[in-house]
Amino acid sequence: MVFTFLKWSELIITCSRDQQMKICNTLNHHNIQTKTKIYTTRNRLSRNVIYGANAMTVNSSNIISPLSDQYRIYVKKTDLELAKHIIRHL
């Protein structure tokens, strides 16, 4: 899913802090600027209760992860395709 907010596009969602760091460091090494939004378990669970949704989420590996934080990595729209290509080879 690609969500575009002004000039930034969502590249990937991960539940792993290590994977988030690896992706961001690799992209920064290739001169691609990144932004990361962190959605904590507490924040997601309280939102799920309000909207009646299930607390279970599916991470980028298609593994259901009920109680982990989410790291949403964004890149500039102009760098999106190159960033996708780079992270495919990690």
Protein Blocks (a to p, Z undefined) as FASTA:
>chain_A
ZZdehjaccfbdcfbfklmmmmmmmmmmnopacddddddfklmmmmmmmnopafbdcdfk
opacfkbccddddddfklmmmmmmmmmmZZ
